[in-house]
Every structure is written in C-alpha cells, then in structure tokens.
Amino acid sequence: MELQSKNYTKALDIFQDCKNHLCIHGVIRGLIPGRIFMADDSATAMVASTEGIYLGGNPDNDLFLREMNSLLRHEIFPKLDTDDVLDYVVYYPQSPLWEAKMDIVMKDLYAMKSGRMTFSHDLGNTDAPLADSVIPVDQKLLAREDCIGVDDVLEEISNQWPSLEAFLDKGFGCVGIEETERGPVIVSWCLTDWVVGSECELGVETAEGYREKGWAKKTAAGALALARKRGLTRAGWQCWSSNAASRRTALSVGFKPLAEYPVLFGWTNPLNNFLVNGNYYMQGDGTVGTQKDYARAAWSYAQALDKGWDWDGMASLYWNAACLFYRIGEKERAKHYYRIAVEKGWDGTECQTAADYVYSEADSAAIALELAK
C-alpha cells in the first residue's frame, strides 16, 4: 500500500540503518519530494524519489516485491520519462537474500549493475575563507546576466530541488568563476542536493575544459565552509565507483569513505534502456564483475534499432550491432546492420579514435572488410 505523507514516519524503523542515504530520511520527514510504499505486514518498504528507488526491510515478501515491480514498470518509470528524467538508480540492502530477490523487483526492466560509493565529512575545521574566484550561490548571483553559466546552475538546482525558492531558503553552495575574453564564466559548482536536519549532501560539477585544474576542490571546500557556518554537523557525498575524479575530489577536501556497494541502474525510456544495455554488455563492467556478453549486447541493440530507435541516426550503434552479431556467428544479421551503418554515414573514423561506446577491438578492421563484401 502507498502511505499518506502524514504516515511516512511508519517507515523509519525499516530504514533506520541507512545512514548513508540522507535522501530516504528527507522523504520520510517531508523535506524531499517522494512516495513511500509499505507491505501489509509493515516489514518491507520502498521509497521512490527522483534521486533513486530505495528498498528496505525483510525481502521475504514476494507478493510485495511483484507489486513494486509492476509499479515501477507501469507508473513510476514512465512518469519519470515523461518528466524528462533520463535514468534511475535502485538501492537495496546488501545481503544475499536481497540480492536473490532483486530479479523479482526488476523483472522485465533490464537493469544493469554498477557500484556506488558514499563519503562522509564531520565538518570539523572547515571555517577557512573561500578561495579566490569562489563565491556563494545566492539570489544576486543567479540574477546576473553578465555571467556565463548561470543557466547551468539554475538547471542543476531545478533537477534537485522542488523550486528555486526552496533552494534559496534551505540550500546553499559555491561556484568557481574565471574571467575570460567572453566575460565571467562559471566553470565549476558545488551545491547541496538536499539539507535534512543538521546534515546535507553535496554534488559537484566542473565544465569540460576546466577539469583537473583544482576547481572542483575549491568549490567543494567552499561549500563545506558554508555548511559549517550554518551549524550543520555532517556532509555526505556520493559518486559512481568508476568515477575516480569525484573520489579524488572528495578525499582532497576531507571526506572519509563510508561505504561501497552495488546498485542497479537503467534508463527510464525502455528503448533508450536497450541501447544502453547494448553499450554496457559490449564493454562489461569490471567494478562489479560484469563480463562482456556479446550475445546479450547484440540482442539489446536489436530491440531498439529494429524499431528505428537510434538516437537520431547514430551510425555507431548499427556498427556495434553489426560487429556483435558477427562475433556470435549471425553474419547475415551483421551485414544487415552494417549496411544501415554505412547508409547513415559510418566510415570507421570513430574506431580509429577509440571513441567511448564504439566497438573498436583488434578485429574491427577485419570485421569491416568481411561485412563490406
């Protein structure tokens, strides 16, 4: 059943130990938009928010898990897709029982596995002044018409907060500004994703061309200083396990690793999700032990490409499908996708540059010669 907001606190006991997921407690306290569903025996629950799907409690309730699967497939993910939310992440307790039951929760959703890391900062010794070119995010900054990048910051705020007014009331953050010939440019920002009680969680972003130059560290340090001045006692930080740059930034400003765990993720639009599955299984993910699976990748690409869903004619998707079907011995299907790739402008250039998500193994040239016959 879905709880009414006035009864959200009924889920507190189930998620009491989820200290590394501040979002859950924000939803329960009514500070973050979300929905909560609880099994009739009050032993299992699911929290749904734009940040993620969180499961907790006793996994030994197949009926509830099947109901949650139906809800995700037919209501929650389609609504996220309609709202232009590109992807989702599903968090679940790390136990063999829960791991075994995730097939029920995610049936026919074709989610993929990856890893997440959580960091924590106790906000001690964070009263240092802001670095040069780092300023707080406030109404004055967000109203500046001379500063390039303000729209990006506003978009980030709108992705995380119910309104700009809510952010200006409860949230905070810093931006890094560089003076250029075009005028002042916001090149990095660190903002609160949310504030719950005396805790907050931070997210950081740096524009391409300005990365690995210390901007993320400066803006993150600034946001931590603002958190301390507001009387907060703890800050959280999350990133994908594969995001080495985010991990380095967190450690550089005093965050301590709290947990690392597997999650499931996917794209809210089913056809987009099939293409992402194709990319995923073509490459594999060593961080969670997912091996390359050319057959599964080929099948996934075909589910979308055969419906004409190709991200506005991206030729490399057809090239990938051609190579993968060739590798599993289906040469006629391989030639079919190769012909379409060529029609859409494929010339092999992306293989030479080893572009991300393009099949570019040692046999690429040989496959191309064979398929061109």
N, C-alpha and C positions, 0 to 999 in steps of 0.2 A: 504494500500500500504506500501511497505518497503521503508524507507528513505535511500538515499545515505548518506554516512558518512559526506559529506560536508553540509548536510541539517539537521543534528541531532539537532542543536540548535532550530529547529522548535518545539521540544518537551519541551523546557524549561518552558514555561508558564504552561503546563499541570502538570509538576512535581515540580513546584516552591515551593510548601509547604512541600515537602518530605525531610525535613531537617535530618531526622533520617535514611535516606538511601543514604549514600555517594556514593554507587556503581552506582546509577542512574546518578548522575552528572558526575561521572568518564566516563561512557559510552558516555554521551552526548558530553563531551569535548574531546573524542577520547583517553582518558588515560587508559581505561579499555576495553578489547575486548567485543563486544556485538552487538546486532542488535536492531533497533527501527522500529516499525510499527505504522502507524497513520491512523485513519479513514479519509475518503474523506472530511468530514466536519472539520477536524483538531481539533475535540473536545475530542477525545478519543485516547489513545495510549497504546502500550505495549513495554516494554524494556525487551529483553531476553539476559541473560548473564549466565555464568557457576555458578555464585553465586545465581541467582534466576530469577524469572519472576515477573516483576512489571507492574501492571495495574494502569492507572490513567485517570482522566478526567471525562467526562459525561458517566455514564453507560447505558444511554437510547439509545443504538445503537446495537440492537440485531444482525443485519447483520454483523457488525464488530466483535462482540463477537463470533459469529459462525465461522467466518473466522479464528479467533485466535485459537479457539478450534481445527479446522482442522489442522492448522499449528503445534500446539503443539503435536497432536496425530501422524501426518504422517511425520513430518520433524524434529522438534526441539528435542523432547524427544528421538526418535530413533537415532538421531545424537549424543546426549549426551551418550546414552547407548553404541554406537559404540566407543566413546571416553573414555569408562570406567568411566563415571561419574555415580555414583551409584544412587543418588536421586536428588530431586529438591524441591524447596520451591516457592510457589506462594504468592506474597504480593499484597494486594489490599486495596483501601481506606476504612476506617471504617465508613460505612454509611449503613442504612437499604436498600437503593437502590442497592448498590454494592453487599451487602450480598445476596440479592434476585437474582441477575444476575449471580452469580458465578456458578450456575448449568448449565448455557449455556456454560460458558468458559470451564468448567471441565467435560462436558458430556462424558461418557464412559471412563473416565480416572481413576475413583475410587480413587480420592484423599482423604486424611484424614485431620482432623482439629487438630491443636495444637496451642500453644501460643509462641510468641517470646517477648523478652524484649530488649530494646535499652537503653544504658547508654551513658553519655557524660562527658567529662573532659575538663575543660578550660585551662589545662596545667599550671596553676599558681603554684608556689612553688614546682617545680619538678626538681630542679637542684641538688638534693642530689647525692653524689657519688654512683657508683654501689656497690651493696653488694658483700661481699666476694664470690668467686666462680661463679660470674655472669659476663659474658664478651659479648661485642658486636658481632654481626654476621657480618663477613667480609670475603673477599676472602681468607685470611690466615686461618681463622677457617675452612672454607668449604673445604680447600685443605688438612686438617690434616688427615693423615692415621692412627694415633695412637689413635684417639678419637672415641669411640663407640657412634653411634647415629647420626653422620654427615649425613648419607644417609637419615635418617628420616627427618632431617631439609631440605635437598635438595628436598625431595619429597613434603614436605609441601609448599615450595617455588614454585615448578613446578605446584602445584594444584591451586595457586592463581595468579601467575604472568606469563606473556607471555614468559618470558625467565629469566634465571639466571642473564644475563647482565642487564635486566630491573630492577630486584630487587636490584642489587648492585648499580645501578645508582640512583634509586628513593626510594627504600625501605630500611628498617632497622629493627633491633630487637636485642634481647638478648637471650642467653642461660644460663642455670644453669648447672655447671659441678661438678660432685662428683668423687673424686679419689677412686677407688676400686682396689681389687686384680687383676681384669682383665685389669686395666688401667683407664684412664679418661673416664667417661660416661656422655653424655648429658642427663640429667634427666628431663629437662623442657625447653620450649622455648616460647617466646612471639614475634611474628613477625607482621609487617604491612601486612594486606590483600591488602591494596592499599593506595596511597597518592594522594590526589586531592587538588591542590592549597595549602592552609595553613592548611588543615585538613588531618587526617589519620584515619584508622580504624584498630584495633588490634585484633589478635586472639592468644589464649594461649593454650598450651597442656603440660601435665605432664605425664610421663611414669608411667604405673602401678607399684605399689610397692614404689613409691615416692610421692604419693598423700597425701594430708592433713598433709604435713610437712613444709609448707611455701614456697615451691619452686615457685609455680605459682605467689605468691605475689611478690617475689623477682625479677623474670624475668619481670613481668608486670611493676613494679616500675622502673626497668632499662630501659625498652622500652619508658616509659613516659619521663624519663630524657633525653634520646636521642632525642625524639621528640621536647622537649623544646629547646635543644641546636641547633636544625636545624631551629628554628624560627617558628615552627608550633604553631597554636593558639588553636586547638581543636583536641581531640581524641575521637573516637567512639568505642563502644564495644557492641556486640550482643550475645545473647545466647537464648536457649530454656527456656521457663518459668519454666519448670520442673528441670532445671539444677541449683540446689541450690549451688553447689560448685563454678560454674562460677560466679553466682550472688554475693556470698560472696567475691570472689577474686576482682571483680570489685569495690565493695564498700570499700574494705580494702585499696585500693590504690587511693581513692578519686573520683571515678566515681559517678555521680549522675543519678538516674533513669530518663529517658526521656520519655519513652512510653512503654506500654504493649498492645499487640494486637493479634488477631487470625490470623493464616495463614493456607494455605492448603499445604500439602506435599505428596509426593509419591515417588515410585522407578521408574526409567526410563525404566527398563525392565518390561513389563506387567505381566509376570509370577512371577517375584520377588515381584511385587507390590501386587499380590493376596495373597501371603504368608504373607507379612507384614500387609495387611488388616486383615487376619485371626488373627494374633497376636494382632493387635490393637483393634478389636472389641471383642475379647475374654477377654481382660483386661479392655477396656474402658479408657477414659482419663478425669479424674475429673477436670483438669485445664481448660478445655474448655466445660465441661458439657456433654461429650460423654459417654453415659451409655453402659454397657456391652450389646452386642447384639449377643447371641449365634447362632441364625439362620444366620445372616449375616456373622459371622465369619466362620461357617461351610461351607457355600456356597463358600466363598472366598478361603478357603483351597482347596476345591474340584476342583476349576478351574485350579489350578496348579498341584495338586497331581495326578489328573486323566490323566494328560499329562506326568506323570513321572518326573515332575519338583519338586525336593525335597531337594535341596541344598546338593547334593552328598550323598543322602541316610540318611538324618537326621530323625531318628526314631521318635523323639518327635513330629514332625509335624503330622505324622499319628496318634499318640496318641491323640494329641489335637483334630484332626478332629473326631476321634472315640468318644471322650467324648462329644464333642459339638453336634454331630448328636444324641448321646444317650440322651442328655439333651432336645433336641427338639422332641424326640419321634420317630426318624428314626433308630430303633435298628438294622435292617439288614445292613444298610449302616455303622452304628457304628461298627458292628462286622467285616465288610469288611476292614475298615481302621485299626482296632485293629490287625487283622491277619497280615497285612503288617507291622505294627509297630513291632510286635514280630519277624517277619522274618528278619527285619533289626536290631534286637538286643535290642529292648525295654525290659527293666526289671523293670521299675518303680523307678530306683535309682534317677533320676532327680526330681521326685515328692518329694522324701524324703528330698532333699536339697533345695527345693523351688527355683529351677533354674528359671531365667528370661524366659518368654515366653513359659512356660510349664504349662499345665493345672494341678493345684495342689490344688483344692478346698477340702473341708472337705469330699466330697463324692467320692474322687478319688479312694480309695481302694475298695469301694463298686461297683463302675462302672467297675473297672478292674475285679473283681470277676464275675460280671454278663456277661461281654463280653468274658470272658475266657471259658464260658460254651459251 
